Amino acid sequence: MWHVSIAEYSERQRRTVTRILDQLDRCNARTEQHYSRIRRHERKPYRGQVSVYVPTPEQSDPPDNRRGVFTAWCYSLSQGGMGFISPNSIELDIVVVGIHLPDGQTRWFRGNVVRKREIPNEEFFDYGVAFHAARAAKTAELAGAAS
């Protein structure tokens, strides 16, 4: 399936991204104090491009040629997951997201889409992804506590 990347956004979509990210920053600043007590991992505001790959039965990991990978805007990042926006509708529950490191490398994380909501009056979706490694660590911690 073909998805739109940031480089292909229209001028209108670019303005929309700026407006949405500013709104999310304001909203997150207001709610952070309340939710920080119940979150497992500290959430950091992060405004940057990330790569997103939707696995297929034939290809579970992003291919070396990046075919099927699209870029999106991330606005929040923690050890346990991330939030990003995109005009693309992702129908599967599992994605592989890549964080672009300063040295030019991409660090890939597999995760579950735990939130998908259409942003009202915009042509974008807000996604929340919980990384699998964070879930595995929590399960191991719970198992250790039970013994």
Biotite code that builds the C-alpha atoms (Angstrom):
import biotite.structure as struc

atoms = struc.array([
    struc.Atom([0.000, 0.000, 0.000], chain_id="A", res_id=1, res_name="MET", atom_name="CA", element="C"),
    struc.Atom([1.257, 3.460, -0.879], chain_id="A", res_id=2, res_name="TRP", atom_name="CA", element="C"),
    struc.Atom([1.448, 6.125, 1.835], chain_id="A", res_id=3, res_name="HIS", atom_name="CA", element="C"),
    struc.Atom([2.254, 9.836, 1.664], chain_id="A", res_id=4, res_name="VAL", atom_name="CA", element="C"),
    struc.Atom([5.591, 10.966, 3.161], chain_id="A", res_id=5, res_name="SER", atom_name="CA", element="C"),
    struc.Atom([6.423, 14.396, 4.567], chain_id="A", res_id=6, res_name="ILE", atom_name="CA", element="C"),
    struc.Atom([8.364, 15.398, 1.436], chain_id="A", res_id=7, res_name="ALA", atom_name="CA", element="C"),
    struc.Atom([5.164, 14.910, -0.590], chain_id="A", res_id=8, res_name="GLU", atom_name="CA", element="C"),
    struc.Atom([2.924, 17.076, 1.622], chain_id="A", res_id=9, res_name="TYR", atom_name="CA", element="C"),
    struc.Atom([1.222, 19.998, -0.051], chain_id="A", res_id=10, res_name="SER", atom_name="CA", element="C"),
    struc.Atom([1.778, 23.514, 1.262], chain_id="A", res_id=11, res_name="GLU", atom_name="CA", element="C"),
    struc.Atom([-1.640, 23.320, 2.933], chain_id="A", res_id=12, res_name="ARG", atom_name="CA", element="C"),
    struc.Atom([-0.677, 20.038, 4.672], chain_id="A", res_id=13, res_name="GLN", atom_name="CA", element="C"),
    struc.Atom([2.591, 21.610, 5.898], chain_id="A", res_id=14, res_name="ARG", atom_name="CA", element="C"),
    struc.Atom([0.696, 24.512, 7.468], chain_id="A", res_id=15, res_name="ARG", atom_name="CA", element="C"),
    struc.Atom([-1.759, 22.025, 8.973], chain_id="A", res_id=16, res_name="THR", atom_name="CA", element="C"),
    struc.Atom([1.108, 20.011, 10.505], chain_id="A", res_id=17, res_name="VAL", atom_name="CA", element="C"),
    struc.Atom([2.518, 23.107, 12.202], chain_id="A", res_id=18, res_name="THR", atom_name="CA", element="C"),
    struc.Atom([-0.899, 24.025, 13.594], chain_id="A", res_id=19, res_name="ARG", atom_name="CA", element="C"),
    struc.Atom([-1.595, 20.461, 14.837], chain_id="A", res_id=20, res_name="ILE", atom_name="CA", element="C"),
    struc.Atom([1.833, 20.060, 16.451], chain_id="A", res_id=21, res_name="LEU", atom_name="CA", element="C"),
    struc.Atom([1.480, 23.425, 18.214], chain_id="A", res_id=22, res_name="ASP", atom_name="CA", element="C"),
    struc.Atom([-1.957, 22.382, 19.520], chain_id="A", res_id=23, res_name="GLN", atom_name="CA", element="C"),
    struc.Atom([-0.605, 19.021, 20.711], chain_id="A", res_id=24, res_name="LEU", atom_name="CA", element="C"),
    struc.Atom([2.303, 20.747, 22.477], chain_id="A", res_id=25, res_name="ASP", atom_name="CA", element="C"),
    struc.Atom([-0.120, 23.032, 24.348], chain_id="A", res_id=26, res_name="ARG", atom_name="CA", element="C"),
    struc.Atom([-2.427, 20.138, 25.220], chain_id="A", res_id=27, res_name="CYS", atom_name="CA", element="C"),
    struc.Atom([0.441, 17.928, 26.409], chain_id="A", res_id=28, res_name="ASN", atom_name="CA", element="C"),
    struc.Atom([1.837, 20.732, 28.570], chain_id="A", res_id=29, res_name="ALA", atom_name="CA", element="C"),
    struc.Atom([-1.546, 21.064, 30.321], chain_id="A", res_id=30, res_name="ARG", atom_name="CA", element="C"),
    struc.Atom([-2.053, 17.340, 30.913], chain_id="A", res_id=31, res_name="THR", atom_name="CA", element="C"),
    struc.Atom([1.536, 16.275, 31.662], chain_id="A", res_id=32, res_name="GLU", atom_name="CA", element="C"),
    struc.Atom([1.372, 16.982, 35.392], chain_id="A", res_id=33, res_name="GLN", atom_name="CA", element="C"),
    struc.Atom([-1.731, 14.822, 35.820], chain_id="A", res_id=34, res_name="HIS", atom_name="CA", element="C"),
    struc.Atom([-0.676, 11.898, 33.624], chain_id="A", res_id=35, res_name="TYR", atom_name="CA", element="C"),
    struc.Atom([3.032, 11.864, 34.538], chain_id="A", res_id=36, res_name="SER", atom_name="CA", element="C"),
    struc.Atom([2.141, 10.170, 37.855], chain_id="A", res_id=37, res_name="ARG", atom_name="CA", element="C"),
    struc.Atom([0.482, 7.218, 36.153], chain_id="A", res_id=38, res_name="ILE", atom_name="CA", element="C"),
    struc.Atom([2.836, 6.800, 33.187], chain_id="A", res_id=39, res_name="ARG", atom_name="CA", element="C"),
    struc.Atom([5.420, 4.080, 33.355], chain_id="A", res_id=40, res_name="ARG", atom_name="CA", element="C"),
    struc.Atom([8.029, 5.991, 31.300], chain_id="A", res_id=41, res_name="HIS", atom_name="CA", element="C"),
    struc.Atom([8.799, 9.687, 31.288], chain_id="A", res_id=42, res_name="GLU", atom_name="CA", element="C"),
    struc.Atom([7.448, 11.272, 28.123], chain_id="A", res_id=43, res_name="ARG", atom_name="CA", element="C"),
    struc.Atom([9.559, 13.870, 26.338], chain_id="A", res_id=44, res_name="LYS", atom_name="CA", element="C"),
    struc.Atom([8.313, 16.344, 23.772], chain_id="A", res_id=45, res_name="PRO", atom_name="CA", element="C"),
    struc.Atom([10.044, 15.552, 20.505], chain_id="A", res_id=46, res_name="TYR", atom_name="CA", element="C"),
    struc.Atom([9.243, 17.254, 17.235], chain_id="A", res_id=47, res_name="ARG", atom_name="CA", element="C"),
    struc.Atom([10.986, 15.408, 14.463], chain_id="A", res_id=48, res_name="GLY", atom_name="CA", element="C"),
    struc.Atom([10.515, 13.169, 11.497], chain_id="A", res_id=49, res_name="GLN", atom_name="CA", element="C"),
    struc.Atom([10.209, 9.430, 12.007], chain_id="A", res_id=50, res_name="VAL", atom_name="CA", element="C"),
    struc.Atom([9.898, 6.588, 9.531], chain_id="A", res_id=51, res_name="SER", atom_name="CA", element="C"),
    struc.Atom([6.899, 4.276, 9.661], chain_id="A", res_id=52, res_name="VAL", atom_name="CA", element="C"),
    struc.Atom([6.565, 0.842, 8.102], chain_id="A", res_id=53, res_name="TYR", atom_name="CA", element="C"),
    struc.Atom([3.378, -1.229, 8.109], chain_id="A", res_id=54, res_name="VAL", atom_name="CA", element="C"),
    struc.Atom([4.438, -4.904, 8.034], chain_id="A", res_id=55, res_name="PRO", atom_name="CA", element="C"),
    struc.Atom([2.962, -7.316, 5.524], chain_id="A", res_id=56, res_name="THR", atom_name="CA", element="C"),
    struc.Atom([2.770, -11.120, 5.678], chain_id="A", res_id=57, res_name="PRO", atom_name="CA", element="C"),
    struc.Atom([5.565, -11.225, 3.101], chain_id="A", res_id=58, res_name="GLU", atom_name="CA", element="C"),
    struc.Atom([7.781, -8.564, 4.727], chain_id="A", res_id=59, res_name="GLN", atom_name="CA", element="C"),
    struc.Atom([7.696, -8.155, 8.513], chain_id="A", res_id=60, res_name="SER", atom_name="CA", element="C"),
    struc.Atom([10.689, -5.786, 8.741], chain_id="A", res_id=61, res_name="ASP", atom_name="CA", element="C"),
    struc.Atom([11.376, -2.618, 6.743], chain_id="A", res_id=62, res_name="PRO", atom_name="CA", element="C"),
    struc.Atom([13.251, -3.534, 3.562], chain_id="A", res_id=63, res_name="PRO", atom_name="CA", element="C"),
    struc.Atom([16.728, -2.118, 2.924], chain_id="A", res_id=64, res_name="ASP", atom_name="CA", element="C"),
    struc.Atom([15.419, -0.157, -0.070], chain_id="A", res_id=65, res_name="ASN", atom_name="CA", element="C"),
    struc.Atom([12.799, 1.495, 2.201], chain_id="A", res_id=66, res_name="ARG", atom_name="CA", element="C"),
    struc.Atom([10.000, 0.488, -0.157], chain_id="A", res_id=67, res_name="ARG", atom_name="CA", element="C"),
    struc.Atom([6.725, 0.874, 1.740], chain_id="A", res_id=68, res_name="GLY", atom_name="CA", element="C"),
    struc.Atom([8.268, 3.168, 4.379], chain_id="A", res_id=69, res_name="VAL", atom_name="CA", element="C"),
    struc.Atom([6.802, 6.645, 4.848], chain_id="A", res_id=70, res_name="PHE", atom_name="CA", element="C"),
    struc.Atom([7.772, 9.542, 7.077], chain_id="A", res_id=71, res_name="THR", atom_name="CA", element="C"),
    struc.Atom([5.576, 11.203, 9.675], chain_id="A", res_id=72, res_name="ALA", atom_name="CA", element="C"),
    struc.Atom([5.892, 13.893, 12.353], chain_id="A", res_id=73, res_name="TRP", atom_name="CA", element="C"),
    struc.Atom([6.562, 12.663, 15.885], chain_id="A", res_id=74, res_name="CYS", atom_name="CA", element="C"),
    struc.Atom([5.553, 14.924, 18.772], chain_id="A", res_id=75, res_name="TYR", atom_name="CA", element="C"),
    struc.Atom([6.138, 12.768, 21.843], chain_id="A", res_id=76, res_name="SER", atom_name="CA", element="C"),
    struc.Atom([8.680, 10.085, 22.686], chain_id="A", res_id=77, res_name="LEU", atom_name="CA", element="C"),
    struc.Atom([9.408, 7.839, 25.668], chain_id="A", res_id=78, res_name="SER", atom_name="CA", element="C"),
    struc.Atom([11.072, 4.510, 26.357], chain_id="A", res_id=79, res_name="GLN", atom_name="CA", element="C"),
    struc.Atom([7.639, 2.911, 26.091], chain_id="A", res_id=80, res_name="GLY", atom_name="CA", element="C"),
    struc.Atom([6.354, 4.449, 22.885], chain_id="A", res_id=81, res_name="GLY", atom_name="CA", element="C"),
    struc.Atom([5.672, 7.512, 20.777], chain_id="A", res_id=82, res_name="MET", atom_name="CA", element="C"),
    struc.Atom([2.985, 9.745, 19.356], chain_id="A", res_id=83, res_name="GLY", atom_name="CA", element="C"),
    struc.Atom([2.967, 10.843, 15.731], chain_id="A", res_id=84, res_name="PHE", atom_name="CA", element="C"),
    struc.Atom([0.652, 12.421, 13.186], chain_id="A", res_id=85, res_name="ILE", atom_name="CA", element="C"),
    struc.Atom([0.142, 11.497, 9.558], chain_id="A", res_id=86, res_name="SER", atom_name="CA", element="C"),
    struc.Atom([-2.461, 11.912, 6.824], chain_id="A", res_id=87, res_name="PRO", atom_name="CA", element="C"),
    struc.Atom([-2.177, 8.152, 6.265], chain_id="A", res_id=88, res_name="ASN", atom_name="CA", element="C"),
    struc.Atom([-4.795, 5.830, 7.693], chain_id="A", res_id=89, res_name="SER", atom_name="CA", element="C"),
    struc.Atom([-3.063, 2.777, 9.139], chain_id="A", res_id=90, res_name="ILE", atom_name="CA", element="C"),
    struc.Atom([-5.446, -0.141, 9.397], chain_id="A", res_id=91, res_name="GLU", atom_name="CA", element="C"),
    struc.Atom([-3.184, -2.685, 11.132], chain_id="A", res_id=92, res_name="LEU", atom_name="CA", element="C"),
    struc.Atom([-2.427, -2.868, 14.849], chain_id="A", res_id=93, res_name="ASP", atom_name="CA", element="C"),
    struc.Atom([1.329, -3.408, 14.449], chain_id="A", res_id=94, res_name="ILE", atom_name="CA", element="C"),
    struc.Atom([3.820, -0.953, 12.962], chain_id="A", res_id=95, res_name="VAL", atom_name="CA", element="C"),
    struc.Atom([7.585, -0.604, 12.839], chain_id="A", res_id=96, res_name="VAL", atom_name="CA", element="C"),
    struc.Atom([8.754, 2.935, 13.560], chain_id="A", res_id=97, res_name="VAL", atom_name="CA", element="C"),
    struc.Atom([12.221, 4.296, 12.917], chain_id="A", res_id=98, res_name="GLY", atom_name="CA", element="C"),
    struc.Atom([13.815, 7.068, 14.922], chain_id="A", res_id=99, res_name="ILE", atom_name="CA", element="C"),
    struc.Atom([16.429, 8.962, 12.936], chain_id="A", res_id=100, res_name="HIS", atom_name="CA", element="C"),
    struc.Atom([19.652, 9.260, 14.940], chain_id="A", res_id=101, res_name="LEU", atom_name="CA", element="C"),
    struc.Atom([22.127, 12.156, 14.643], chain_id="A", res_id=102, res_name="PRO", atom_name="CA", element="C"),
    struc.Atom([24.713, 9.886, 12.976], chain_id="A", res_id=103, res_name="ASP", atom_name="CA", element="C"),
    struc.Atom([22.341, 9.216, 10.061], chain_id="A", res_id=104, res_name="GLY", atom_name="CA", element="C"),
    struc.Atom([21.301, 5.751, 11.218], chain_id="A", res_id=105, res_name="GLN", atom_name="CA", element="C"),
    struc.Atom([17.695, 4.746, 11.904], chain_id="A", res_id=106, res_name="THR", atom_name="CA", element="C"),
    struc.Atom([16.782, 2.797, 15.047], chain_id="A", res_id=107, res_name="ARG", atom_name="CA", element="C"),
    struc.Atom([13.721, 0.635, 14.400], chain_id="A", res_id=108, res_name="TRP", atom_name="CA", element="C"),
    struc.Atom([11.110, -0.300, 17.013], chain_id="A", res_id=109, res_name="PHE", atom_name="CA", element="C"),
    struc.Atom([8.162, -2.647, 16.588], chain_id="A", res_id=110, res_name="ARG", atom_name="CA", element="C"),
    struc.Atom([5.019, -1.611, 18.395], chain_id="A", res_id=111, res_name="GLY", atom_name="CA", element="C"),
    struc.Atom([1.275, -1.775, 18.710], chain_id="A", res_id=112, res_name="ASN", atom_name="CA", element="C"),
    struc.Atom([-0.962, 1.056, 17.631], chain_id="A", res_id=113, res_name="VAL", atom_name="CA", element="C"),
    struc.Atom([-2.782, 1.771, 20.893], chain_id="A", res_id=114, res_name="VAL", atom_name="CA", element="C"),
    struc.Atom([-4.433, 5.007, 19.763], chain_id="A", res_id=115, res_name="ARG", atom_name="CA", element="C"),
    struc.Atom([-5.704, 6.111, 16.377], chain_id="A", res_id=116, res_name="LYS", atom_name="CA", element="C"),
    struc.Atom([-7.911, 9.143, 16.241], chain_id="A", res_id=117, res_name="ARG", atom_name="CA", element="C"),
    struc.Atom([-8.838, 11.379, 13.399], chain_id="A", res_id=118, res_name="GLU", atom_name="CA", element="C"),
    struc.Atom([-8.023, 14.991, 14.162], chain_id="A", res_id=119, res_name="ILE", atom_name="CA", element="C"),
    struc.Atom([-11.319, 16.904, 13.842], chain_id="A", res_id=120, res_name="PRO", atom_name="CA", element="C"),
    struc.Atom([-11.615, 19.133, 10.773], chain_id="A", res_id=121, res_name="ASN", atom_name="CA", element="C"),
    struc.Atom([-8.181, 18.077, 9.521], chain_id="A", res_id=122, res_name="GLU", atom_name="CA", element="C"),
    struc.Atom([-7.021, 15.402, 7.115], chain_id="A", res_id=123, res_name="GLU", atom_name="CA", element="C"),
    struc.Atom([-4.631, 13.884, 9.660], chain_id="A", res_id=124, res_name="PHE", atom_name="CA", element="C"),
    struc.Atom([-4.632, 11.091, 12.222], chain_id="A", res_id=125, res_name="PHE", atom_name="CA", element="C"),
    struc.Atom([-2.989, 11.068, 15.648], chain_id="A", res_id=126, res_name="ASP", atom_name="CA", element="C"),
    struc.Atom([-1.333, 7.739, 16.517], chain_id="A", res_id=127, res_name="TYR", atom_name="CA", element="C"),
    struc.Atom([-0.023, 6.368, 19.783], chain_id="A", res_id=128, res_name="GLY", atom_name="CA", element="C"),
    struc.Atom([2.386, 3.439, 19.551], chain_id="A", res_id=129, res_name="VAL", atom_name="CA", element="C"),
    struc.Atom([3.494, 1.239, 22.479], chain_id="A", res_id=130, res_name="ALA", atom_name="CA", element="C"),
    struc.Atom([6.861, -0.376, 21.765], chain_id="A", res_id=131, res_name="PHE", atom_name="CA", element="C"),
    struc.Atom([7.004, -4.175, 22.121], chain_id="A", res_id=132, res_name="HIS", atom_name="CA", element="C"),
    struc.Atom([10.309, -4.049, 24.031], chain_id="A", res_id=133, res_name="ALA", atom_name="CA", element="C"),
    struc.Atom([8.650, -1.910, 26.693], chain_id="A", res_id=134, res_name="ALA", atom_name="CA", element="C"),
    struc.Atom([5.797, -4.408, 26.997], chain_id="A", res_id=135, res_name="ARG", atom_name="CA", element="C"),
    struc.Atom([8.233, -7.334, 27.256], chain_id="A", res_id=136, res_name="ALA", atom_name="CA", element="C"),
    struc.Atom([10.143, -5.518, 30.022], chain_id="A", res_id=137, res_name="ALA", atom_name="CA", element="C"),
    struc.Atom([6.908, -4.853, 31.922], chain_id="A", res_id=138, res_name="LYS", atom_name="CA", element="C"),
    struc.Atom([5.811, -8.501, 31.593], chain_id="A", res_id=139, res_name="THR", atom_name="CA", element="C"),
    struc.Atom([9.224, -9.697, 32.852], chain_id="A", res_id=140, res_name="ALA", atom_name="CA", element="C"),
    struc.Atom([9.064, -7.239, 35.761], chain_id="A", res_id=141, res_name="GLU", atom_name="CA", element="C"),
    struc.Atom([5.581, -8.447, 36.709], chain_id="A", res_id=142, res_name="LEU", atom_name="CA", element="C"),
    struc.Atom([6.709, -12.075, 36.514], chain_id="A", res_id=143, res_name="ALA", atom_name="CA", element="C"),
    struc.Atom([9.700, -11.276, 38.748], chain_id="A", res_id=144, res_name="GLY", atom_name="CA", element="C"),
    struc.Atom([7.483, -9.532, 41.283], chain_id="A", res_id=145, res_name="ALA", atom_name="CA", element="C"),
    struc.Atom([5.139, -12.521, 41.419], chain_id="A", res_id=146, res_name="ALA", atom_name="CA", element="C"),
    struc.Atom([7.920, -14.954, 42.377], chain_id="A", res_id=147, res_name="SER", atom_name="CA", element="C"),
])
